[in-house]
C-alpha cells in the first residue's frame, strides 16, 4: 500500500534539492493543515530576452544572458535554468575549478600560503589577463591565489598548476578527474585558465556546482574572492567582479572571451540565505553587471526558505504490519527546508509519500524511503526519515488476532 500524509510546515533554512514534477496519486490519504507566514510580494519582471526565456518555479523569465543558472546555496533549489546543461565556452570561470584544487592542496598541507613557487617561461609568456609574474622569479602561493581570483591572472594559474602537478597538462588531468568525481556531466578541461579552445567546455550548472563545493568545502579560503583589489609587482588591479566592488556579492569570478562572451559566477548572502548565480554569453561588461545584479535581486525578492522540520521532529506516525505495536514514529533525519516562492507558505500543503504499512521488525534509527510533495507547488524532494523506536515482530497469538482483524478491515 502506498501512503500519502499531509504535514504542517514551519519557517527557515538547510540543504535539500528541489525538482519540478507533476504529482498525482489516486490511492492517497490527505489530511491537510496550513502553515502561517508572510504575504506575497508581487513579482516584477523586466521584458528583456536573449533567445528563449529561462525556466523558473514561478514561470518563464526573460534574461539577456544566453545561459543562466541560479540556485539557493542552503537548499540547493534551482531558481533559474536557461540552457544550464548546454556545454559553453567558460572563459575565466574555469579558474573556480583551478582554485578548488589549490584550496584542497592547502587543506591537506601539500601546499602552504607562504610557500614560494618558481615562475617558468611558459607562465611568464602567458597572454590575456595577467598579474605580471617575474621571469625565473618566485611568487608566494597566497599572492598567486590573489592574482587568480582578483586579477584573473592567467600567468598565476600556470605557476600554481606547474607547482602542484609539475605541468599544466598534469594539472588539467586532475581537473577532469575531479569533475568526474563531482558528477559534472557537461565539462571538459583543456587548460587551467579558460584560454580559448574548442574542446574546453563547461555548462552553467556545472560552474554553479563547483562554486557550491568551493564555498562549502573550503570556507576558510573563500575570503580571497571578496577582496576588492590587489597590488603585485607595483601594479594595482581591482577585482573584476563588479558585484563584489559594489558590495552586492562576496565572490566569485568573471570571464570573457570572444567565443564565450561575458560571463559571471557570483555568490551573495543576505539574512543567512546565500544565492549562487551563473550567467554567460552577454555582450558587454556593462550588460553583465546590470543583468547579474537584476537576477540576484530577483532571486532574493521572489523566493524564501521555509523550514519544515528540525532534526528529530516527528513527521509521521506510520502504521506497522505484524508488529508488537500498531504504529511507529518517523522522525526527520536532518533539518529540512524548502526554497519556495514568497508567500506560498501562507497556504502550504505538503504530503509525505512512503510505502505503508511498514513491515515489522523495525529497528530504531532505521531509514525509511520517503519523499515530500508540495501539493500546491508541484514540487517533490527526497527526505531522510528514520524510525524513532524499535518495533518487534508480533507473537503467534497476536499475529492470529491481527490477521482476523485485517480480514474484517
VOTORTI-56268 format. One record per residue (C-alpha): y, x, z; residue in one letter. Coordinates in steps of 0.5 Angstrom, whole numbers, always signed. Example, Ala and Ser with C-alpha at 12.3 -4.5 7.8 and 13.67 -1.06 7.14 Angstrom:
ATOM      Y      X      Z  drenmar
ATOM     -9    +25    +16        A
ATOM     -2    +27    +14        S
//
This chain:
ATOM      Y      X      Z  drenmar
ATOM     +0     +0     +0        X
ATOM     +7     +2     -1        X
ATOM    +12     +1     +4        X
ATOM    +20     +1     +3        X
ATOM    +24     +0     +9        X
ATOM    +32     +0    +10        X
ATOM    +35     +4    +15        X
ATOM    +42     +5    +18        X
ATOM    +47    +10    +15        X
ATOM    +52    +14    +19        X
ATOM    +57    +19    +17        X
ATOM    +58    +27    +16        X
ATOM    +54    +33    +12        X
ATOM    +48    +38    +11        X
ATOM    +43    +40     +5        X
ATOM    +39    +35     +0        X
ATOM    +40    +35     -7        X
ATOM    +42    +28    -11        X
ATOM    +39    +25    -17        X
ATOM    +40    +19    -21        X
ATOM    +35    +14    -22        X
ATOM    +33     +7    -24        X
ATOM    +29     +4    -18        X
ATOM    +25     -2    -18        X
ATOM    +20     -4    -13        X
ATOM    +16    -10    -13        X
ATOM    +12    -10     -7        X
ATOM    +18     -8     -3        X
ATOM    +19    -10     +4        X
ATOM    +27    -10     +5        X
ATOM    +31    -11    +12        X
ATOM    +38     -8    +10        X
ATOM    +43     -6    +15        X
ATOM    +50     -4    +13        X
ATOM    +54     +2    +15        X
ATOM    +61     +2    +17        X
ATOM    +66     +7    +14        X
ATOM    +73     +8    +10        X
ATOM    +76     +4     +5        X
ATOM    +75     +6     -2        X
ATOM    +80    +11     -5        X
ATOM    +82     +8    -13        X
ATOM    +79    +13    -18        X
ATOM    +85    +17    -22        X
ATOM    +82    +20    -29        X
ATOM    +87    +23    -34        X
ATOM    +85    +22    -41        X
ATOM    +83    +29    -44        X
ATOM    +77    +31    -47        X
ATOM    +73    +37    -51        X
ATOM    +67    +33    -54        X
ATOM    +63    +28    -50        X
ATOM    +65    +26    -43        X
ATOM    +62    +29    -37        X
ATOM    +56    +25    -33        X
ATOM    +58    +24    -26        X
ATOM    +55    +19    -21        X
ATOM    +61    +15    -22        X
ATOM    +61    +14    -29        X
ATOM    +63    +18    -35        X
ATOM    +69    +23    -34        X
ATOM    +73    +27    -40        X
ATOM    +75    +34    -39        X
ATOM    +78    +39    -43        X
ATOM    +72    +44    -41        X
ATOM    +67    +45    -46        X
ATOM    +62    +46    -41        X
ATOM    +62    +44    -34        X
ATOM    +58    +43    -27        X
ATOM    +60    +41    -20        X
ATOM    +56    +41    -14        X
ATOM    +57    +40     -7        X
ATOM    +55    +46     -3        X
ATOM    +53    +42     +3        X
ATOM    +48    +37     +0        X
ATOM    +47    +41     -7        X
ATOM    +49    +34    -10        X
ATOM    +51    +34    -17        X
ATOM    +58    +31    -18        X
ATOM    +59    +33    -26        X
ATOM    +55    +35    -31        X
ATOM    +57    +37    -38        X
ATOM    +52    +41    -42        X
ATOM    +51    +44    -36        X
ATOM    +44    +46    -38        X
ATOM    +46    +49    -45        X
ATOM    +46    +57    -46        X
ATOM    +53    +59    -47        X
ATOM    +57    +66    -47        X
ATOM    +58    +67    -40        X
ATOM    +63    +73    -41        X
ATOM    +65    +76    -34        X
ATOM    +62    +70    -30        X
ATOM    +56    +75    -31        X
ATOM    +59    +79    -25        X
ATOM    +57    +74    -20        X
ATOM    +50    +76    -21        X
ATOM    +51    +83    -21        X
ATOM    +55    +82    -14        X
ATOM    +49    +79    -12        X
ATOM    +44    +85    -13        X
ATOM    +50    +89    -10        X
ATOM    +50    +85     -3        X
ATOM    +42    +85     -3        X
ATOM    +42    +92     -3        X
ATOM    +48    +93     +2        X
ATOM    +44    +88     +7        X
ATOM    +37    +92     +6        X
ATOM    +41    +98     +8        X
ATOM    +39   +101     +1        X
ATOM    +47   +102     +0        X
ATOM    +53   +103     +4        X
ATOM    +60   +100     +3        X
ATOM    +63   +108     +5        X
ATOM    +57   +111     +0        X
ATOM    +60   +115     -6        X
ATOM    +57   +113    -13        X
ATOM    +58   +118    -19        X
ATOM    +62   +116    -25        X
ATOM    +59   +117    -31        X
ATOM    +62   +118    -38        X
ATOM    +59   +111    -40        X
ATOM    +62   +108    -34        X
ATOM    +69   +111    -36        X
ATOM    +69   +110    -43        X
ATOM    +67   +102    -42        X
ATOM    +73    +98    -45        X
ATOM    +75    +91    -43        X
ATOM    +78    +90    -36        X
ATOM    +78    +96    -32        X
ATOM    +79    +99    -25        X
ATOM    +80   +106    -28        X
ATOM    +75   +110    -25        X
ATOM    +76   +117    -26        X
ATOM    +71   +121    -31        X
ATOM    +66   +125    -27        X
ATOM    +69   +123    -20        X
ATOM    +66   +119    -14        X
ATOM    +68   +112    -12        X
ATOM    +66   +108     -6        X
ATOM    +62   +102     -6        X
ATOM    +67    +98     -3        X
ATOM    +72   +100     -8        X
ATOM    +67    +98    -13        X
ATOM    +66    +92    -11        X
ATOM    +73    +90    -10        X
ATOM    +74    +93    -17        X
ATOM    +69    +88    -20        X
ATOM    +71    +82    -16        X
ATOM    +79    +82    -16        X
ATOM    +80    +87    -22        X
ATOM    +74    +85    -26        X
ATOM    +72    +92    -28        X
ATOM    +67    +93    -33        X
ATOM    +67   +100    -31        X
ATOM    +66    +99    -24        X
ATOM    +60    +95    -26        X
ATOM    +57   +100    -30        X
ATOM    +58   +105    -24        X
ATOM    +54   +100    -19        X
ATOM    +49    +99    -24        X
ATOM    +47   +106    -25        X
ATOM    +48   +108    -18        X
ATOM    +43   +102    -16        X
ATOM    +38   +103    -21        X
ATOM    +39   +109    -25        X
ATOM    +41   +106    -31        X
ATOM    +45    +99    -34        X
ATOM    +38    +98    -37        X
ATOM    +34    +98    -31        X
ATOM    +39    +94    -27        X
ATOM    +39    +89    -32        X
ATOM    +32    +88    -32        X
ATOM    +33    +87    -24        X
ATOM    +38    +81    -26        X
ATOM    +33    +78    -31        X
ATOM    +27    +78    -25        X
ATOM    +32    +75    -20        X
ATOM    +34    +70    -25        X
ATOM    +27    +68    -26        X
ATOM    +26    +68    -18        X
ATOM    +32    +64    -17        X
ATOM    +29    +59    -22        X
ATOM    +35    +60    -27        X
ATOM    +32    +56    -34        X
ATOM    +38    +58    -39        X
ATOM    +40    +65    -37        X
ATOM    +38    +72    -40        X
ATOM    +42    +78    -39        X
ATOM    +43    +84    -44        X
ATOM    +48    +87    -39        X
ATOM    +51    +87    -32        X
ATOM    +59    +86    -35        X
ATOM    +58    +80    -39        X
ATOM    +60    +84    -45        X
ATOM    +59    +80    -52        X
ATOM    +52    +80    -54        X
ATOM    +49    +74    -58        X
ATOM    +43    +74    -53        X
ATOM    +47    +75    -47        X
ATOM    +47    +68    -45        X
ATOM    +48    +63    -38        X
ATOM    +48    +56    -37        X
ATOM    +54    +53    -33        X
ATOM    +48    +50    -28        X
ATOM    +45    +57    -27        X
ATOM    +52    +60    -26        X
ATOM    +53    +55    -20        X
ATOM    +46    +56    -17        X
ATOM    +48    +64    -17        X
ATOM    +54    +62    -14        X
ATOM    +51    +58     -9        X
ATOM    +46    +63     -7        X
ATOM    +51    +69     -6        X
ATOM    +55    +64     -1        X
ATOM    +49    +62     +3        X
ATOM    +45    +68     +3        X
ATOM    +51    +74     +4        X
ATOM    +57    +70     +7        X
ATOM    +59    +77    +10        X
ATOM    +61    +80     +4        X
ATOM    +64    +73     +1        X
ATOM    +71    +75     +3        X
ATOM    +72    +80     -2        X
ATOM    +72    +74     -7        X
ATOM    +78    +72     -3        X
ATOM    +83    +78     -4        X
ATOM    +89    +77     -8        X
ATOM    +90    +84    -10        X
ATOM    +87    +91    -10        X
ATOM    +90    +98    -11        X
ATOM    +86   +103    -14        X
ATOM    +88   +110    -18        X
ATOM    +95   +108    -16        X
ATOM    +94   +102    -20        X
ATOM    +95    +95    -17        X
ATOM    +92    +89    -20        X
ATOM    +92    +82    -18        X
ATOM    +86    +77    -17        X
ATOM    +85    +74    -24        X
ATOM    +82    +67    -21        X
ATOM    +89    +63    -20        X
ATOM    +86    +58    -16        X
ATOM    +85    +64    -11        X
ATOM    +92    +66    -12        X
ATOM    +95    +59    -10        X
ATOM    +90    +58     -4        X
ATOM    +86    +53     -7        X
ATOM    +80    +57     -7        X
ATOM    +76    +63     -4        X
ATOM    +72    +65    -10        X
ATOM    +69    +67    -15        X
ATOM    +70    +69    -22        X
ATOM    +74    +68    -28        X
ATOM    +71    +70    -35        X
ATOM    +74    +71    -42        X
ATOM    +71    +73    -49        X
ATOM    +73    +70    -56        X
ATOM    +66    +67    -56        X
ATOM    +66    +64    -49        X
ATOM    +73    +62    -49        X
ATOM    +76    +62    -42        X
ATOM    +71    +60    -36        X
ATOM    +72    +60    -29        X
ATOM    +67    +59    -23        X
ATOM    +71    +57    -17        X
ATOM    +69    +55    -10        X
ATOM    +73    +52     -4        X
ATOM    +72    +49     +3        X
ATOM    +76    +43     +6        X
ATOM    +75    +40    +12        X
ATOM    +68    +43    +13        X
ATOM    +66    +41     +6        X
ATOM    +65    +46     +0        X
ATOM    +65    +45     -7        X
ATOM    +63    +50    -13        X
ATOM    +66    +49    -20        X
ATOM    +64    +52    -26        X
ATOM    +68    +51    -33        X
ATOM    +67    +55    -39        X
ATOM    +70    +54    -47        X
ATOM    +77    +53    -45        X
ATOM    +82    +55    -50        X
ATOM    +87    +59    -46        X
ATOM    +89    +62    -39        X
ATOM    +94    +56    -37        X
ATOM    +89    +51    -39        X
ATOM    +83    +54    -35        X
ATOM    +88    +54    -29        X
ATOM    +90    +47    -29        X
ATOM    +84    +44    -31        X
ATOM    +80    +47    -26        X
ATOM    +85    +45    -21        X
ATOM    +85    +38    -23        X
ATOM    +77    +38    -23        X
ATOM    +77    +41    -16        X
ATOM    +82    +36    -13        X
ATOM    +78    +30    -17        X
ATOM    +71    +33    -13        X
ATOM    +74    +33     -6        X
ATOM    +78    +26     -7        X
ATOM    +73    +22    -10        X
ATOM    +67    +24     -6        X
ATOM    +65    +25     +1        X
ATOM    +59    +27     +5        X
ATOM    +55    +22     +9        X
ATOM    +51    +23    +15        X
ATOM    +44    +19    +15        X
ATOM    +40    +23    +21        X
ATOM    +41    +28    +25        X
ATOM    +34    +32    +26        X
ATOM    +29    +29    +31        X
ATOM    +32    +22    +30        X
ATOM    +27    +16    +29        X
ATOM    +28    +14    +22        X
ATOM    +22     +9    +22        X
ATOM    +16     +6    +26        X
ATOM    +10     +6    +21        X
ATOM     +4     +2    +21        X
ATOM     -2     +6    +22        X
ATOM     -9     +5    +19        X
ATOM    -15     +5    +24        X
ATOM    -12     +9    +30        X
ATOM    -12     +8    +37        X
ATOM     -5     +5    +36        X
ATOM     -2     +1    +31        X
ATOM     +5     +5    +30        X
ATOM     +7    +12    +30        X
ATOM    +15    +14    +30        X
ATOM    +17    +18    +24        X
ATOM    +23    +23    +25        X
ATOM    +28    +27    +21        X
ATOM    +25    +34    +20        X
ATOM    +32    +36    +19        X
ATOM    +39    +34    +19        X
ATOM    +40    +29    +13        X
ATOM    +46    +28     +9        X
ATOM    +48    +25     +2        X
ATOM    +54    +26     -2        X
ATOM    +57    +19     -4        X
ATOM    +63    +16     -8        X
ATOM    +68    +15     -3        X
ATOM    +68     +8     +0        X
ATOM    +60     +7     -2        X
ATOM    +58     +7     +5        X
ATOM    +62     +1     +7        X
ATOM    +56     -3     +5        X
ATOM    +51     +3     +4        X
ATOM    +44     +0     +4        X
ATOM    +38     +5     +4        X
ATOM    +31     +5     +4        X
ATOM    +25    +10     +6        X
ATOM    +19    +10     +1        X
ATOM    +13    +12     +3        X
ATOM     +5    +10     +3        X
ATOM     +3     +5     +8        X
ATOM     +0     +4    +13        X
ATOM     -2    +12    +15        X
ATOM     -9    +13    +16        X
ATOM    -11    +16    +23        X
ATOM    -12    +21    +25        X
ATOM     -4    +23    +25        X
ATOM     -2    +30    +29        X
ATOM     +5    +31    +32        X
ATOM     +9    +35    +27        X
ATOM     +5    +32    +21        X
ATOM     +9    +32    +15        X
ATOM    +10    +25    +11        X
ATOM    +11    +25     +4        X
ATOM    +17    +20     +3        X
ATOM    +24    +19     -1        X
ATOM    +30    +16     +1        X
ATOM    +33    +11     -4        X
ATOM    +40     +9     -4        X
ATOM    +40     +1     -7        X
ATOM    +47     +0     -9        X
ATOM    +48     +7    -11        X
ATOM    +42     +8    -16        X
ATOM    +40    +15    -12        X
ATOM    +34    +18     -9        X
ATOM    +33    +24     -5        X
ATOM    +26    +27     -2        X
ATOM    +27    +27     +5        X
ATOM    +23    +31    +11        X
ATOM    +20    +26    +15        X
ATOM    +15    +28    +21        X
ATOM    +10    +24    +26        X
ATOM    +13    +25    +33        X
ATOM     +7    +23    +36        X
ATOM     -1    +24    +35        X
ATOM     -5    +18    +34        X
ATOM    -12    +19    +34        X
ATOM    -18    +15    +31        X
ATOM    -20     +8    +34        X
ATOM    -26     +8    +37        X
ATOM    -32     +4    +35        X
ATOM    -31     -2    +38        X
ATOM    -23     -2    +37        X
ATOM    -25     -1    +29        X
ATOM    -29     -7    +29        X
ATOM    -23    -11    +32        X
ATOM    -18     -8    +27        X
ATOM    -23    -10    +21        X
ATOM    -24    -17    +23        X
ATOM    -16    -17    +25        X
ATOM    -15    -14    +18        X
ATOM    -19    -19    +14        X
ATOM    -16    -25    +17        X
ATOM     -9    -22    +15        X
//
